[in-house]
């Protein structure tokens, strides 16, 4: 089957997503939970996350807050997360909370 996707060494398509224009978010990570002020677009199904310090993360709506009981995400990794679509609830925001020191979180919406 022809594809315009990149392929691996066995000629299997590798799913690849582009970065969405106006889909970049930057959050200050501190001792207080913070979240993106602009909601993820309704057609965004995948976001990528990179943090400069270890954090706790939680997805939700405009009122979401992260706590130390939420998912731990280590610093220095670039990772894709599904935020809904195709019949599942769409998450519009991400909240982050530092583990021990302040830093930054960079989020990219993908198309």
DRENPAZA-874451 format. One record per residue (C-alpha): z, x, y. Coordinates in steps of 0.1 Angstrom, whole numbers, plus 2048, in hexadecimal, padded with zeros to 3 digits. Example, Ala and Ser with C-alpha at 12.3 -4.5 7.8 and 13.67 -1.06 7.14 Angstrom:
residues 2
<rec <84E,87B,7D3>>;
<rec <847,889,7F5>>;
***
This chain:
residues 111
<rec <800,800,800>>;
<rec <7F6,80F,822>>;
<rec <812,814,83B>>;
<rec <817,823,85D>>;
<rec <83A,82E,854>>;
<rec <842,852,84D>>;
<rec <842,85A,828>>;
<rec <858,870,812>>;
<rec <84B,88B,7FA>>;
<rec <843,870,7E0>>;
<rec <82F,85D,7FA>>;
<rec <849,841,7FC>>;
<rec <84C,831,81E>>;
<rec <86C,83B,832>>;
<rec <878,81E,847>>;
<rec <87A,82A,86B>>;
<rec <885,818,88A>>;
<rec <87D,81F,8AE>>;
<rec <896,820,8CB>>;
<rec <896,800,8E0>>;
<rec <88E,804,905>>;
<rec <8AE,7FC,919>>;
<rec <8C1,7FD,8F9>>;
<rec <8D7,81B,8FF>>;
<rec <8FD,816,904>>;
<rec <917,830,90C>>;
<rec <93C,82A,908>>;
<rec <95A,83E,912>>;
<rec <971,842,8F4>>;
<rec <996,842,8FD>>;
<rec <9B9,835,8F3>>;
<rec <9AE,812,8FE>>;
<rec <993,7FF,8EB>>;
<rec <971,7FE,8FD>>;
<rec <951,7EB,8F6>>;
<rec <92D,7E9,902>>;
<rec <92B,7D4,922>>;
<rec <907,7C9,91B>>;
<rec <902,7B6,8FB>>;
<rec <8EA,7C3,8E0>>;
<rec <8C9,7B1,8E3>>;
<rec <8C6,792,8CD>>;
<rec <8A8,7A2,8BA>>;
<rec <8BB,7C3,8B3>>;
<rec <8C6,7C5,88F>>;
<rec <8CF,7EA,88D>>;
<rec <8E2,801,8A4>>;
<rec <8E9,826,8A1>>;
<rec <90A,835,8AA>>;
<rec <915,859,8B2>>;
<rec <937,862,8BF>>;
<rec <945,883,8CC>>;
<rec <968,87C,8BE>>;
<rec <975,868,8A0>>;
<rec <978,843,8A8>>;
<rec <980,821,899>>;
<rec <964,807,89C>>;
<rec <961,7E2,89B>>;
<rec <943,7CB,8A0>>;
<rec <945,7A8,8AF>>;
<rec <93F,794,8CE>>;
<rec <946,79B,8F2>>;
<rec <96C,79A,8EB>>;
<rec <96D,7B2,8CE>>;
<rec <989,7CD,8CF>>;
<rec <98D,7EB,8B8>>;
<rec <9AE,7F4,8A9>>;
<rec <9BA,810,892>>;
<rec <9B7,7F7,875>>;
<rec <991,7F6,87A>>;
<rec <976,80C,86A>>;
<rec <97A,831,870>>;
<rec <95A,843,87C>>;
<rec <95B,86A,87D>>;
<rec <94E,87E,89A>>;
<rec <92C,88F,899>>;
<rec <919,877,883>>;
<rec <8FB,862,88C>>;
<rec <8FC,842,878>>;
<rec <8E9,821,877>>;
<rec <8FB,800,874>>;
<rec <8ED,7DD,86E>>;
<rec <8F9,7C4,888>>;
<rec <8EA,7A5,879>>;
<rec <8CA,791,879>>;
<rec <8B5,781,85E>>;
<rec <8CE,765,858>>;
<rec <8EE,779,85D>>;
<rec <905,777,87C>>;
<rec <8FA,78E,898>>;
<rec <914,7A5,8A6>>;
<rec <90F,7AA,8CC>>;
<rec <929,7C5,8D3>>;
<rec <93A,7E3,8C5>>;
<rec <95E,7EE,8CE>>;
<rec <96A,812,8CA>>;
<rec <98D,821,8CB>>;
<rec <995,846,8C9>>;
<rec <9A8,855,8AD>>;
<rec <9BA,871,8C1>>;
<rec <9A5,87E,8DE>>;
<rec <98D,86F,8F8>>;
<rec <968,872,8F4>>;
<rec <947,85F,8F6>>;
<rec <934,847,8E0>>;
<rec <90E,844,8E2>>;
<rec <8FE,825,8D4>>;
<rec <8D8,81F,8D1>>;
<rec <8C8,7FD,8C8>>;
<rec <8AB,801,8B0>>;
<rec <88B,7ED,8AD>>;
***
